[in-house]
């Protein structure tokens, strides 16, 4: 059993997958890996892709509400 808001969890996972897709769109090697790890009281969900990663500058801001590196629209 996972406790949480189902719709919000779905949105987070879908957003991570969409971001991963955007990160690999123009690469020759394209893959997205989704995995989960069950710990004692928690489940960790990982979304990993073959993209180049994020810069330190982007990482410093990525948890800010409405922050994006994508163009509007």
C-alpha positions, 0 to 999 in steps of 0.5 A: 500500500502506498499512501499519498494522493494518487493523482498528484503521484501520477502527475509527478511520475508523468512529468518526470517521464515527459522531461526525460523524453524531452532530454533524449529526443535528439540523442542517438542513444535513447532510453528511459529507465523507471525503477522502484526500491522498497525500503523499510517504511518507504518506496523510492521511485527513480526515473533515469534517462540517457540525457546529459543531465542538468547544470549546477545552475539549473539544479540550484533552481529546479525545485522552485515553483514554476521554474522551467528551462523550456520556452513558454508554449 
